[in-house]
Amino acid sequence: MKTLGIIGGLGPLASAEFYKKICKMTDASSDKEHIDAVITSFSSTPDRSAFILGESDKSPLPKLKNALATLESCGAEVIVMPCNTADFFYDELHLLTSADFPSITRETVAYAYSRGARKIGIIATDGTVNSAIYHRLCNEYGITPLFPDKRDQTKIVNDIYSIIKAGNSDVKSVYCVAMSLLEKCDKVVFACTELSLIDISMWQIKNNIIDSTEVLARRAIELCGAKLRAEYIER
């Protein structure tokens, strides 16, 4: 199997959850059957949204380049960046590596399309929304993207930065916003990896939620040549 490299720290809890998904979703009965992985966690990487929105002149790109080079030097053959907002820098980073480097945003939109979704709600940071990454990719696939209104978007950003990143995943407004979007669309995308920290197992709408973290984990496992557990194989 190929060695996996993970550009982590964006933020740290979301990165830990991503690696947990890699282990949980891999069909392995012993340690040796799991994927070899190298993880960077440069949590000092400047805030992606703040830079994209022009609220900070501190670019995350140098730290992201450093992480990429570190992973390659450690032998990573498949590299992933589990952060939707950081995909703003994907094109530039992709040119710097010969490793397989799937994009979390593109993989997520492609997955939504493959599941028959033609209208999707996007729950994301202001940086991701304003970068228009999902607008562009949805347009390529003939999908209509829908976003929360200004009031709900403010609630989402507050939940991500003030509650989830602080270590508390007990948030209610994300559910309410998802319910509201589902009145108008086929699926709702958790287009921020922090949102994967929310336990949605009891949500009645859980089957209509697409978790971008899980989508990227599935693709990483496939690219590394490992097997998915039966419950994660799409049929």
Contacts in CASP RR format, 6 or more apart in sequence:
PFRMAT RR
TARGET T0000
AUTHOR 0000-0000-0000
METHOD contacts of the structure
MODEL  1
MKTLGIIGGLGPLASAEFYKKICKMTDASSDKEHIDAVITSFSSTPDRSA
FILGESDKSPLPKLKNALATLESCGAEVIVMPCNTADFFYDELHLLTSAD
FPSITRETVAYAYSRGARKIGIIATDGTVNSAIYHRLCNEYGITPLFPDK
RDQTKIVNDIYSIIKAGNSDVKSVYCVAMSLLEKCDKVVFACTELSLIDI
SMWQIKNNIIDSTEVLARRAIELCGAKLRAEYIER
1 35 0 8 1.000
1 36 0 8 1.000
1 224 0 8 1.000
1 225 0 8 1.000
1 226 0 8 1.000
2 35 0 8 1.000
2 77 0 8 1.000
2 78 0 8 1.000
2 100 0 8 1.000
2 223 0 8 1.000
2 224 0 8 1.000
2 225 0 8 1.000
3 35 0 8 1.000
3 36 0 8 1.000
3 37 0 8 1.000
3 38 0 8 1.000
3 74 0 8 1.000
3 75 0 8 1.000
3 76 0 8 1.000
3 77 0 8 1.000
3 78 0 8 1.000
3 224 0 8 1.000
4 22 0 8 1.000
4 35 0 8 1.000
4 36 0 8 1.000
4 37 0 8 1.000
4 38 0 8 1.000
4 76 0 8 1.000
4 77 0 8 1.000
4 78 0 8 1.000
4 79 0 8 1.000
4 80 0 8 1.000
4 220 0 8 1.000
4 224 0 8 1.000
5 37 0 8 1.000
5 38 0 8 1.000
5 39 0 8 1.000
5 71 0 8 1.000
5 74 0 8 1.000
5 76 0 8 1.000
5 78 0 8 1.000
5 79 0 8 1.000
5 80 0 8 1.000
5 99 0 8 1.000
6 15 0 8 1.000
6 18 0 8 1.000
6 19 0 8 1.000
6 37 0 8 1.000
6 38 0 8 1.000
6 39 0 8 1.000
6 40 0 8 1.000
6 71 0 8 1.000
6 79 0 8 1.000
6 80 0 8 1.000
6 81 0 8 1.000
6 82 0 8 1.000
7 40 0 8 1.000
7 64 0 8 1.000
7 67 0 8 1.000
7 68 0 8 1.000
7 71 0 8 1.000
7 79 0 8 1.000
7 80 0 8 1.000
7 81 0 8 1.000
7 82 0 8 1.000
7 83 0 8 1.000
7 86 0 8 1.000
8 15 0 8 1.000
8 18 0 8 1.000
8 39 0 8 1.000
8 40 0 8 1.000
8 41 0 8 1.000
8 42 0 8 1.000
8 67 0 8 1.000
8 81 0 8 1.000
8 82 0 8 1.000
8 83 0 8 1.000
9 15 0 8 1.000
9 40 0 8 1.000
9 41 0 8 1.000
9 42 0 8 1.000
9 43 0 8 1.000
9 45 0 8 1.000
10 45 0 8 1.000
10 48 0 8 1.000
10 81 0 8 1.000
10 82 0 8 1.000
10 83 0 8 1.000
10 85 0 8 1.000
10 86 0 8 1.000
10 193 0 8 1.000
11 43 0 8 1.000
11 83 0 8 1.000
11 165 0 8 1.000
11 193 0 8 1.000
11 194 0 8 1.000
12 41 0 8 1.000
12 43 0 8 1.000
13 164 0 8 1.000
13 165 0 8 1.000
13 167 0 8 1.000
13 194 0 8 1.000
13 197 0 8 1.000
14 82 0 8 1.000
14 83 0 8 1.000
14 193 0 8 1.000
14 194 0 8 1.000
14 196 0 8 1.000
14 197 0 8 1.000
14 213 0 8 1.000
15 39 0 8 1.000
15 41 0 8 1.000
15 82 0 8 1.000
15 193 0 8 1.000
17 193 0 8 1.000
17 196 0 8 1.000
17 197 0 8 1.000
17 213 0 8 1.000
18 80 0 8 1.000
18 82 0 8 1.000
18 193 0 8 1.000
18 196 0 8 1.000
18 213 0 8 1.000
18 216 0 8 1.000
18 217 0 8 1.000
19 37 0 8 1.000
19 39 0 8 1.000
21 196 0 8 1.000
21 213 0 8 1.000
21 214 0 8 1.000
21 217 0 8 1.000
22 35 0 8 1.000
22 37 0 8 1.000
22 217 0 8 1.000
22 220 0 8 1.000
22 221 0 8 1.000
23 34 0 8 1.000
24 229 0 8 1.000
25 214 0 8 1.000
25 217 0 8 1.000
25 218 0 8 1.000
25 221 0 8 1.000
25 228 0 8 1.000
25 229 0 8 1.000
25 232 0 8 1.000
26 33 0 8 1.000
26 34 0 8 1.000
26 35 0 8 1.000
26 221 0 8 1.000
26 226 0 8 1.000
26 227 0 8 1.000
26 228 0 8 1.000
26 229 0 8 1.000
27 33 0 8 1.000
27 226 0 8 1.000
27 227 0 8 1.000
27 228 0 8 1.000
27 229 0 8 1.000
27 230 0 8 1.000
28 34 0 8 1.000
28 226 0 8 1.000
28 227 0 8 1.000
33 226 0 8 1.000
34 226 0 8 1.000
35 220 0 8 1.000
35 221 0 8 1.000
35 224 0 8 1.000
35 226 0 8 1.000
38 71 0 8 1.000
38 74 0 8 1.000
38 75 0 8 1.000
38 76 0 8 1.000
40 67 0 8 1.000
40 70 0 8 1.000
40 71 0 8 1.000
42 63 0 8 1.000
42 66 0 8 1.000
42 67 0 8 1.000
44 63 0 8 1.000
45 60 0 8 1.000
45 63 0 8 1.000
45 64 0 8 1.000
45 67 0 8 1.000
46 56 0 8 1.000
46 58 0 8 1.000
46 59 0 8 1.000
46 60 0 8 1.000
46 63 0 8 1.000
47 56 0 8 1.000
47 58 0 8 1.000
47 60 0 8 1.000
48 60 0 8 1.000
48 83 0 8 1.000
48 85 0 8 1.000
48 86 0 8 1.000
48 88 0 8 1.000
48 125 0 8 1.000
48 127 0 8 1.000
49 55 0 8 1.000
49 85 0 8 1.000
49 125 0 8 1.000
49 126 0 8 1.000
49 127 0 8 1.000
49 128 0 8 1.000
50 56 0 8 1.000
50 58 0 8 1.000
51 57 0 8 1.000
51 58 0 8 1.000
51 59 0 8 1.000
51 60 0 8 1.000
52 85 0 8 1.000
52 88 0 8 1.000
52 127 0 8 1.000
52 130 0 8 1.000
52 131 0 8 1.000
53 126 0 8 1.000
53 127 0 8 1.000
53 130 0 8 1.000
60 86 0 8 1.000
60 89 0 8 1.000
61 89 0 8 1.000
61 92 0 8 1.000
61 93 0 8 1.000
64 81 0 8 1.000
64 86 0 8 1.000
64 89 0 8 1.000
64 93 0 8 1.000
65 93 0 8 1.000
65 96 0 8 1.000
68 79 0 8 1.000
68 93 0 8 1.000
68 96 0 8 1.000
68 97 0 8 1.000
69 96 0 8 1.000
71 79 0 8 1.000
71 99 0 8 1.000
72 79 0 8 1.000
72 97 0 8 1.000
72 99 0 8 1.000
76 99 0 8 1.000
77 99 0 8 1.000
77 100 0 8 1.000
77 224 0 8 1.000
78 99 0 8 1.000
78 100 0 8 1.000
78 101 0 8 1.000
78 102 0 8 1.000
78 220 0 8 1.000
78 223 0 8 1.000
78 224 0 8 1.000
79 97 0 8 1.000
79 99 0 8 1.000
79 100 0 8 1.000
79 101 0 8 1.000
80 101 0 8 1.000
80 102 0 8 1.000
80 104 0 8 1.000
80 216 0 8 1.000
80 219 0 8 1.000
80 220 0 8 1.000
81 87 0 8 1.000
81 90 0 8 1.000
81 93 0 8 1.000
81 101 0 8 1.000
81 104 0 8 1.000
82 104 0 8 1.000
82 193 0 8 1.000
82 213 0 8 1.000
82 216 0 8 1.000
83 104 0 8 1.000
83 193 0 8 1.000
84 104 0 8 1.000
84 105 0 8 1.000
84 108 0 8 1.000
84 124 0 8 1.000
84 125 0 8 1.000
84 128 0 8 1.000
84 133 0 8 1.000
84 191 0 8 1.000
84 192 0 8 1.000
84 193 0 8 1.000
84 212 0 8 1.000
85 124 0 8 1.000
85 125 0 8 1.000
85 127 0 8 1.000
85 128 0 8 1.000
85 131 0 8 1.000
85 192 0 8 1.000
87 103 0 8 1.000
87 104 0 8 1.000
87 105 0 8 1.000
87 128 0 8 1.000
87 131 0 8 1.000
87 133 0 8 1.000
88 127 0 8 1.000
88 128 0 8 1.000
88 131 0 8 1.000
88 133 0 8 1.000
90 103 0 8 1.000
90 105 0 8 1.000
93 101 0 8 1.000
94 101 0 8 1.000
94 103 0 8 1.000
100 223 0 8 1.000
102 216 0 8 1.000
102 219 0 8 1.000
102 220 0 8 1.000
102 223 0 8 1.000
104 193 0 8 1.000
104 212 0 8 1.000
104 213 0 8 1.000
104 215 0 8 1.000
104 216 0 8 1.000
105 128 0 8 1.000
105 133 0 8 1.000
105 134 0 8 1.000
105 137 0 8 1.000
105 191 0 8 1.000
105 212 0 8 1.000
106 137 0 8 1.000
107 212 0 8 1.000
107 215 0 8 1.000
107 216 0 8 1.000
107 219 0 8 1.000
108 189 0 8 1.000
108 191 0 8 1.000
108 210 0 8 1.000
108 212 0 8 1.000
108 215 0 8 1.000
108 216 0 8 1.000
109 120 0 8 1.000
109 134 0 8 1.000
109 137 0 8 1.000
109 138 0 8 1.000
109 140 0 8 1.000
109 141 0 8 1.000
109 143 0 8 1.000
110 141 0 8 1.000
111 210 0 8 1.000
111 215 0 8 1.000
112 120 0 8 1.000
112 141 0 8 1.000
112 143 0 8 1.000
112 187 0 8 1.000
112 189 0 8 1.000
112 210 0 8 1.000
113 141 0 8 1.000
113 142 0 8 1.000
113 143 0 8 1.000
114 234 0 8 1.000
115 187 0 8 1.000
115 210 0 8 1.000
116 186 0 8 1.000
117 143 0 8 1.000
117 185 0 8 1.000
117 186 0 8 1.000
117 187 0 8 1.000
117 210 0 8 1.000
118 142 0 8 1.000
118 143 0 8 1.000
118 144 0 8 1.000
118 186 0 8 1.000
119 143 0 8 1.000
119 144 0 8 1.000
119 145 0 8 1.000
119 146 0 8 1.000
119 184 0 8 1.000
119 185 0 8 1.000
119 186 0 8 1.000
120 138 0 8 1.000
120 143 0 8 1.000
120 144 0 8 1.000
120 145 0 8 1.000
120 146 0 8 1.000
120 185 0 8 1.000
120 186 0 8 1.000
120 187 0 8 1.000
120 188 0 8 1.000
120 189 0 8 1.000
120 210 0 8 1.000
121 145 0 8 1.000
121 146 0 8 1.000
121 147 0 8 1.000
121 181 0 8 1.000
121 182 0 8 1.000
121 184 0 8 1.000
121 185 0 8 1.000
121 187 0 8 1.000
121 188 0 8 1.000
121 189 0 8 1.000
122 128 0 8 1.000
122 129 0 8 1.000
122 134 0 8 1.000
122 145 0 8 1.000
122 146 0 8 1.000
122 147 0 8 1.000
122 188 0 8 1.000
122 189 0 8 1.000
122 191 0 8 1.000
123 148 0 8 1.000
123 156 0 8 1.000
123 174 0 8 1.000
123 177 0 8 1.000
123 178 0 8 1.000
123 181 0 8 1.000
123 188 0 8 1.000
123 189 0 8 1.000
123 190 0 8 1.000
123 191 0 8 1.000
123 192 0 8 1.000
123 195 0 8 1.000
124 134 0 8 1.000
124 156 0 8 1.000
124 189 0 8 1.000
124 191 0 8 1.000
124 192 0 8 1.000
125 156 0 8 1.000
125 157 0 8 1.000
125 160 0 8 1.000
125 192 0 8 1.000
126 153 0 8 1.000
126 157 0 8 1.000
128 134 0 8 1.000
128 191 0 8 1.000
128 192 0 8 1.000
129 147 0 8 1.000
129 153 0 8 1.000
134 145 0 8 1.000
134 189 0 8 1.000
134 191 0 8 1.000
135 145 0 8 1.000
138 144 0 8 1.000
138 145 0 8 1.000
144 185 0 8 1.000
146 181 0 8 1.000
146 184 0 8 1.000
146 185 0 8 1.000
147 153 0 8 1.000
148 155 0 8 1.000
148 156 0 8 1.000
148 177 0 8 1.000
148 180 0 8 1.000
148 181 0 8 1.000
152 173 0 8 1.000
152 176 0 8 1.000
152 177 0 8 1.000
152 180 0 8 1.000
155 173 0 8 1.000
155 177 0 8 1.000
156 173 0 8 1.000
156 174 0 8 1.000
156 177 0 8 1.000
159 171 0 8 1.000
159 173 0 8 1.000
159 174 0 8 1.000
160 192 0 8 1.000
160 194 0 8 1.000
160 195 0 8 1.000
163 169 0 8 1.000
163 170 0 8 1.000
163 171 0 8 1.000
164 171 0 8 1.000
164 194 0 8 1.000
164 195 0 8 1.000
164 197 0 8 1.000
164 198 0 8 1.000
165 194 0 8 1.000
167 197 0 8 1.000
169 197 0 8 1.000
169 198 0 8 1.000
169 199 0 8 1.000
171 198 0 8 1.000
174 195 0 8 1.000
174 198 0 8 1.000
175 203 0 8 1.000
175 205 0 8 1.000
178 188 0 8 1.000
178 203 0 8 1.000
178 205 0 8 1.000
178 209 0 8 1.000
179 205 0 8 1.000
181 188 0 8 1.000
182 188 0 8 1.000
182 205 0 8 1.000
182 208 0 8 1.000
186 208 0 8 1.000
187 208 0 8 1.000
187 209 0 8 1.000
187 210 0 8 1.000
188 205 0 8 1.000
188 208 0 8 1.000
188 209 0 8 1.000
188 210 0 8 1.000
189 209 0 8 1.000
189 210 0 8 1.000
189 212 0 8 1.000
190 196 0 8 1.000
190 198 0 8 1.000
190 209 0 8 1.000
190 210 0 8 1.000
190 211 0 8 1.000
190 212 0 8 1.000
190 213 0 8 1.000
191 212 0 8 1.000
192 212 0 8 1.000
193 212 0 8 1.000
193 213 0 8 1.000
195 211 0 8 1.000
196 211 0 8 1.000
196 212 0 8 1.000
196 213 0 8 1.000
196 214 0 8 1.000
200 206 0 8 1.000
200 209 0 8 1.000
203 209 0 8 1.000
214 232 0 8 1.000
218 228 0 8 1.000
218 232 0 8 1.000
218 234 0 8 1.000
221 227 0 8 1.000
221 228 0 8 1.000
222 228 0 8 1.000
END
